[in-house]
Amino acid sequence: MQHATTTQHRHRLIAAIDETERNIDRDSWYLMCAVTVDLESGTRLTMMRDLQSVSQRQPTSDRLHRHAIHANQMWLTEPGQRDLFEVEAIIAADPSLRLDVTVRQITARQAFEQTRQICVAHLVTHLHTDVKGVTFDTRDYLETKTRKPKPGVDITTHRELVNHYDLATIDQLKTDGRVKADLDIVWANDFGNPHLWIPDVVAYACGQTLASGNPQRLVRLASRLHVSEAVTRPDSVEPAPSTGIANVLEALRQQALPLR
């Protein structure tokens, strides 16, 4: 997945990463998307302006009453779905973006956090070598409420502890020389970082496609996606066993291509 962007400017690349989880029948899938953004691209500002315009139509969130794009919330209403499809088209139209999606089936022998860390390791080790920094969507209360804080630990501290799993994975990769030592890693709330809206939307679309088995759901993004299965272990150079789930998503992506 280490490819150059389509623009001439390559020295100000950043990546934004977000994820989604799908539970269908007895199967659980974890999908994570990394979007590589060229901060000097001539199309980025237009793309961000268009995304901000759509976000203004969405209900305000949090105490600061800021607008944001959250695919899972938009999907709940028909107007929101129309806005979501527009956002997908905006993302697909920007040639400066690279969209990498990795997926892994959560098996009975594999805990949720272990699956996530394999996805984190896989994406980070396969980022373009010119990427200077990576921003993860911080784990919010909706995600951490099932992993309750210990007595006396407040929610904010608990979030930081949960984010620590990601940091431990990346530190291990740096120690092993599989990730460059100066790669900057931060966690941010997506309200303050619209770049995180992009992987949120892409991962959600891929999750919906897997859940429905309908390639039409992926038609707006199919030509821009790079799909792989997460097999990179944080603590070993030996790959994790493939579950084959990425082959399913890739087949659906291929079916969506001529439907555009």
Contacts in CASP RR format, 6 or more apart in sequence:
PFRMAT RR
TARGET T0000
AUTHOR 0000-0000-0000
METHOD contacts of the structure
MODEL  1
MQHATTTQHRHRLIAAIDETERNIDRDSWYLMCAVTVDLESGTRLTMMRD
LQSVSQRQPTSDRLHRHAIHANQMWLTEPGQRDLFEVEAIIAADPSLRLD
VTVRQITARQAFEQTRQICVAHLVTHLHTDVKGVTFDTRDYLETKTRKPK
PGVDITTHRELVNHYDLATIDQLKTDGRVKADLDIVWANDFGNPHLWIPD
VVAYACGQTLASGNPQRLVRLASRLHVSEAVTRPDSVEPAPSTGIANVLE
ALRQQALPLR
1 100 0 8 1.000
1 126 0 8 1.000
1 127 0 8 1.000
1 128 0 8 1.000
1 226 0 8 1.000
1 228 0 8 1.000
2 126 0 8 1.000
2 127 0 8 1.000
2 128 0 8 1.000
2 129 0 8 1.000
3 98 0 8 1.000
3 128 0 8 1.000
4 10 0 8 1.000
4 128 0 8 1.000
5 13 0 8 1.000
5 36 0 8 1.000
5 38 0 8 1.000
5 41 0 8 1.000
5 96 0 8 1.000
5 98 0 8 1.000
5 128 0 8 1.000
6 95 0 8 1.000
6 96 0 8 1.000
7 38 0 8 1.000
7 40 0 8 1.000
7 41 0 8 1.000
7 42 0 8 1.000
7 95 0 8 1.000
7 96 0 8 1.000
9 38 0 8 1.000
9 40 0 8 1.000
9 41 0 8 1.000
10 38 0 8 1.000
10 130 0 8 1.000
11 40 0 8 1.000
11 130 0 8 1.000
12 38 0 8 1.000
12 39 0 8 1.000
12 40 0 8 1.000
12 132 0 8 1.000
13 36 0 8 1.000
13 37 0 8 1.000
13 38 0 8 1.000
13 39 0 8 1.000
13 128 0 8 1.000
13 130 0 8 1.000
13 131 0 8 1.000
13 132 0 8 1.000
14 36 0 8 1.000
14 37 0 8 1.000
14 39 0 8 1.000
14 131 0 8 1.000
14 132 0 8 1.000
14 133 0 8 1.000
14 134 0 8 1.000
14 135 0 8 1.000
14 195 0 8 1.000
15 34 0 8 1.000
15 35 0 8 1.000
15 36 0 8 1.000
15 37 0 8 1.000
15 127 0 8 1.000
15 131 0 8 1.000
15 133 0 8 1.000
15 134 0 8 1.000
15 135 0 8 1.000
16 34 0 8 1.000
16 35 0 8 1.000
16 37 0 8 1.000
16 134 0 8 1.000
16 135 0 8 1.000
16 137 0 8 1.000
16 193 0 8 1.000
16 195 0 8 1.000
16 196 0 8 1.000
16 198 0 8 1.000
16 199 0 8 1.000
17 32 0 8 1.000
17 33 0 8 1.000
17 34 0 8 1.000
17 35 0 8 1.000
17 120 0 8 1.000
17 123 0 8 1.000
17 134 0 8 1.000
17 135 0 8 1.000
17 136 0 8 1.000
17 137 0 8 1.000
17 199 0 8 1.000
18 32 0 8 1.000
18 33 0 8 1.000
18 136 0 8 1.000
18 137 0 8 1.000
18 190 0 8 1.000
18 196 0 8 1.000
18 199 0 8 1.000
18 200 0 8 1.000
18 203 0 8 1.000
19 30 0 8 1.000
19 31 0 8 1.000
19 32 0 8 1.000
19 33 0 8 1.000
19 116 0 8 1.000
19 119 0 8 1.000
19 137 0 8 1.000
19 199 0 8 1.000
19 203 0 8 1.000
20 30 0 8 1.000
20 31 0 8 1.000
20 71 0 8 1.000
20 72 0 8 1.000
20 200 0 8 1.000
20 203 0 8 1.000
20 204 0 8 1.000
20 206 0 8 1.000
20 207 0 8 1.000
21 28 0 8 1.000
21 29 0 8 1.000
21 30 0 8 1.000
21 31 0 8 1.000
21 106 0 8 1.000
21 112 0 8 1.000
22 28 0 8 1.000
22 29 0 8 1.000
22 31 0 8 1.000
22 207 0 8 1.000
22 210 0 8 1.000
22 211 0 8 1.000
24 210 0 8 1.000
24 211 0 8 1.000
27 105 0 8 1.000
28 105 0 8 1.000
28 106 0 8 1.000
29 103 0 8 1.000
29 104 0 8 1.000
29 105 0 8 1.000
29 106 0 8 1.000
29 207 0 8 1.000
29 210 0 8 1.000
29 245 0 8 1.000
30 103 0 8 1.000
30 104 0 8 1.000
30 105 0 8 1.000
30 106 0 8 1.000
30 112 0 8 1.000
30 115 0 8 1.000
30 116 0 8 1.000
30 119 0 8 1.000
30 230 0 8 1.000
31 101 0 8 1.000
31 102 0 8 1.000
31 103 0 8 1.000
31 119 0 8 1.000
31 203 0 8 1.000
31 206 0 8 1.000
31 207 0 8 1.000
31 210 0 8 1.000
32 101 0 8 1.000
32 102 0 8 1.000
32 103 0 8 1.000
32 116 0 8 1.000
32 119 0 8 1.000
32 120 0 8 1.000
32 123 0 8 1.000
32 199 0 8 1.000
32 203 0 8 1.000
32 230 0 8 1.000
33 99 0 8 1.000
33 100 0 8 1.000
33 101 0 8 1.000
33 102 0 8 1.000
33 198 0 8 1.000
33 199 0 8 1.000
33 200 0 8 1.000
33 202 0 8 1.000
33 203 0 8 1.000
33 206 0 8 1.000
34 99 0 8 1.000
34 100 0 8 1.000
34 102 0 8 1.000
34 123 0 8 1.000
34 124 0 8 1.000
34 127 0 8 1.000
34 134 0 8 1.000
34 199 0 8 1.000
35 97 0 8 1.000
35 98 0 8 1.000
35 99 0 8 1.000
35 100 0 8 1.000
35 195 0 8 1.000
35 198 0 8 1.000
35 199 0 8 1.000
35 202 0 8 1.000
36 97 0 8 1.000
36 98 0 8 1.000
36 100 0 8 1.000
36 127 0 8 1.000
36 128 0 8 1.000
36 131 0 8 1.000
37 44 0 8 1.000
37 96 0 8 1.000
37 97 0 8 1.000
37 195 0 8 1.000
37 198 0 8 1.000
38 44 0 8 1.000
38 96 0 8 1.000
38 97 0 8 1.000
41 94 0 8 1.000
41 96 0 8 1.000
42 96 0 8 1.000
43 94 0 8 1.000
43 95 0 8 1.000
43 96 0 8 1.000
44 94 0 8 1.000
44 96 0 8 1.000
46 94 0 8 1.000
47 90 0 8 1.000
47 91 0 8 1.000
47 93 0 8 1.000
47 94 0 8 1.000
47 97 0 8 1.000
48 194 0 8 1.000
50 90 0 8 1.000
51 69 0 8 1.000
51 87 0 8 1.000
51 90 0 8 1.000
51 91 0 8 1.000
51 194 0 8 1.000
51 197 0 8 1.000
51 198 0 8 1.000
52 67 0 8 1.000
52 194 0 8 1.000
54 69 0 8 1.000
54 83 0 8 1.000
54 86 0 8 1.000
54 87 0 8 1.000
54 90 0 8 1.000
55 67 0 8 1.000
55 68 0 8 1.000
55 69 0 8 1.000
55 194 0 8 1.000
55 197 0 8 1.000
56 67 0 8 1.000
57 79 0 8 1.000
57 83 0 8 1.000
58 67 0 8 1.000
58 68 0 8 1.000
58 69 0 8 1.000
58 70 0 8 1.000
58 73 0 8 1.000
58 74 0 8 1.000
58 80 0 8 1.000
58 83 0 8 1.000
59 73 0 8 1.000
60 66 0 8 1.000
60 67 0 8 1.000
61 67 0 8 1.000
61 68 0 8 1.000
61 70 0 8 1.000
61 191 0 8 1.000
62 191 0 8 1.000
64 191 0 8 1.000
66 191 0 8 1.000
66 192 0 8 1.000
68 190 0 8 1.000
68 191 0 8 1.000
68 192 0 8 1.000
68 194 0 8 1.000
68 197 0 8 1.000
69 87 0 8 1.000
69 194 0 8 1.000
69 197 0 8 1.000
69 200 0 8 1.000
69 201 0 8 1.000
70 190 0 8 1.000
70 200 0 8 1.000
71 84 0 8 1.000
71 87 0 8 1.000
71 200 0 8 1.000
71 201 0 8 1.000
71 203 0 8 1.000
71 204 0 8 1.000
71 205 0 8 1.000
72 204 0 8 1.000
74 80 0 8 1.000
74 81 0 8 1.000
74 83 0 8 1.000
74 84 0 8 1.000
75 81 0 8 1.000
75 84 0 8 1.000
75 204 0 8 1.000
75 208 0 8 1.000
84 201 0 8 1.000
85 220 0 8 1.000
87 197 0 8 1.000
87 201 0 8 1.000
88 201 0 8 1.000
88 202 0 8 1.000
88 205 0 8 1.000
88 220 0 8 1.000
88 221 0 8 1.000
89 220 0 8 1.000
91 97 0 8 1.000
91 99 0 8 1.000
91 198 0 8 1.000
91 201 0 8 1.000
91 202 0 8 1.000
91 221 0 8 1.000
91 224 0 8 1.000
92 220 0 8 1.000
92 221 0 8 1.000
92 223 0 8 1.000
92 224 0 8 1.000
97 198 0 8 1.000
97 224 0 8 1.000
98 128 0 8 1.000
98 226 0 8 1.000
99 198 0 8 1.000
99 199 0 8 1.000
99 202 0 8 1.000
99 221 0 8 1.000
99 224 0 8 1.000
99 225 0 8 1.000
99 226 0 8 1.000
100 123 0 8 1.000
100 126 0 8 1.000
100 127 0 8 1.000
100 226 0 8 1.000
100 228 0 8 1.000
101 202 0 8 1.000
101 203 0 8 1.000
101 206 0 8 1.000
101 225 0 8 1.000
101 226 0 8 1.000
101 227 0 8 1.000
101 228 0 8 1.000
101 249 0 8 1.000
102 119 0 8 1.000
102 122 0 8 1.000
102 123 0 8 1.000
102 227 0 8 1.000
102 228 0 8 1.000
102 229 0 8 1.000
102 230 0 8 1.000
102 246 0 8 1.000
103 119 0 8 1.000
103 206 0 8 1.000
103 210 0 8 1.000
103 227 0 8 1.000
103 228 0 8 1.000
103 229 0 8 1.000
103 230 0 8 1.000
103 245 0 8 1.000
103 246 0 8 1.000
103 249 0 8 1.000
104 115 0 8 1.000
104 118 0 8 1.000
104 119 0 8 1.000
104 229 0 8 1.000
104 230 0 8 1.000
104 231 0 8 1.000
104 240 0 8 1.000
104 243 0 8 1.000
104 245 0 8 1.000
104 246 0 8 1.000
105 243 0 8 1.000
105 244 0 8 1.000
105 245 0 8 1.000
106 112 0 8 1.000
106 115 0 8 1.000
107 243 0 8 1.000
113 165 0 8 1.000
115 230 0 8 1.000
116 165 0 8 1.000
116 166 0 8 1.000
117 165 0 8 1.000
117 166 0 8 1.000
117 169 0 8 1.000
117 234 0 8 1.000
118 230 0 8 1.000
118 231 0 8 1.000
118 232 0 8 1.000
118 233 0 8 1.000
118 234 0 8 1.000
118 240 0 8 1.000
119 230 0 8 1.000
120 166 0 8 1.000
120 169 0 8 1.000
120 170 0 8 1.000
120 234 0 8 1.000
121 169 0 8 1.000
121 173 0 8 1.000
121 230 0 8 1.000
121 232 0 8 1.000
121 233 0 8 1.000
121 234 0 8 1.000
122 228 0 8 1.000
122 230 0 8 1.000
122 231 0 8 1.000
122 232 0 8 1.000
123 230 0 8 1.000
124 134 0 8 1.000
124 169 0 8 1.000
124 170 0 8 1.000
124 173 0 8 1.000
124 179 0 8 1.000
124 183 0 8 1.000
125 173 0 8 1.000
125 178 0 8 1.000
125 179 0 8 1.000
125 232 0 8 1.000
126 228 0 8 1.000
126 232 0 8 1.000
127 134 0 8 1.000
129 180 0 8 1.000
131 183 0 8 1.000
132 183 0 8 1.000
132 184 0 8 1.000
133 183 0 8 1.000
133 184 0 8 1.000
133 185 0 8 1.000
133 186 0 8 1.000
134 183 0 8 1.000
134 184 0 8 1.000
134 185 0 8 1.000
134 186 0 8 1.000
135 186 0 8 1.000
135 187 0 8 1.000
135 188 0 8 1.000
135 193 0 8 1.000
135 195 0 8 1.000
135 196 0 8 1.000
136 163 0 8 1.000
136 166 0 8 1.000
136 185 0 8 1.000
136 186 0 8 1.000
136 187 0 8 1.000
136 188 0 8 1.000
137 187 0 8 1.000
137 188 0 8 1.000
137 189 0 8 1.000
137 190 0 8 1.000
137 196 0 8 1.000
137 199 0 8 1.000
137 200 0 8 1.000
138 159 0 8 1.000
138 163 0 8 1.000
138 187 0 8 1.000
138 188 0 8 1.000
138 189 0 8 1.000
139 159 0 8 1.000
139 162 0 8 1.000
139 163 0 8 1.000
139 187 0 8 1.000
140 159 0 8 1.000
140 189 0 8 1.000
141 155 0 8 1.000
141 159 0 8 1.000
143 162 0 8 1.000
144 155 0 8 1.000
144 158 0 8 1.000
144 159 0 8 1.000
144 162 0 8 1.000
147 158 0 8 1.000
147 162 0 8 1.000
149 155 0 8 1.000
149 157 0 8 1.000
149 158 0 8 1.000
153 161 0 8 1.000
163 187 0 8 1.000
166 185 0 8 1.000
166 187 0 8 1.000
167 185 0 8 1.000
168 234 0 8 1.000
169 234 0 8 1.000
170 179 0 8 1.000
170 183 0 8 1.000
170 185 0 8 1.000
172 234 0 8 1.000
172 235 0 8 1.000
173 179 0 8 1.000
173 234 0 8 1.000
174 180 0 8 1.000
174 181 0 8 1.000
174 183 0 8 1.000
176 237 0 8 1.000
178 237 0 8 1.000
188 196 0 8 1.000
190 196 0 8 1.000
190 197 0 8 1.000
190 200 0 8 1.000
202 221 0 8 1.000
202 225 0 8 1.000
205 217 0 8 1.000
205 218 0 8 1.000
205 220 0 8 1.000
205 221 0 8 1.000
206 218 0 8 1.000
206 225 0 8 1.000
206 227 0 8 1.000
206 249 0 8 1.000
208 217 0 8 1.000
209 215 0 8 1.000
209 217 0 8 1.000
209 218 0 8 1.000
209 249 0 8 1.000
209 252 0 8 1.000
209 253 0 8 1.000
209 256 0 8 1.000
210 245 0 8 1.000
210 248 0 8 1.000
210 249 0 8 1.000
210 252 0 8 1.000
213 252 0 8 1.000
214 252 0 8 1.000
215 222 0 8 1.000
215 252 0 8 1.000
215 253 0 8 1.000
215 255 0 8 1.000
215 256 0 8 1.000
215 259 0 8 1.000
216 256 0 8 1.000
216 259 0 8 1.000
217 256 0 8 1.000
218 225 0 8 1.000
218 252 0 8 1.000
218 253 0 8 1.000
218 256 0 8 1.000
219 256 0 8 1.000
219 259 0 8 1.000
219 260 0 8 1.000
220 260 0 8 1.000
222 253 0 8 1.000
222 254 0 8 1.000
222 256 0 8 1.000
222 257 0 8 1.000
222 259 0 8 1.000
222 260 0 8 1.000
223 257 0 8 1.000
223 260 0 8 1.000
225 253 0 8 1.000
227 246 0 8 1.000
227 249 0 8 1.000
227 250 0 8 1.000
227 253 0 8 1.000
228 246 0 8 1.000
229 242 0 8 1.000
229 243 0 8 1.000
229 244 0 8 1.000
229 245 0 8 1.000
229 246 0 8 1.000
229 247 0 8 1.000
230 240 0 8 1.000
231 239 0 8 1.000
231 240 0 8 1.000
231 241 0 8 1.000
231 242 0 8 1.000
232 239 0 8 1.000
232 240 0 8 1.000
233 239 0 8 1.000
233 240 0 8 1.000
END
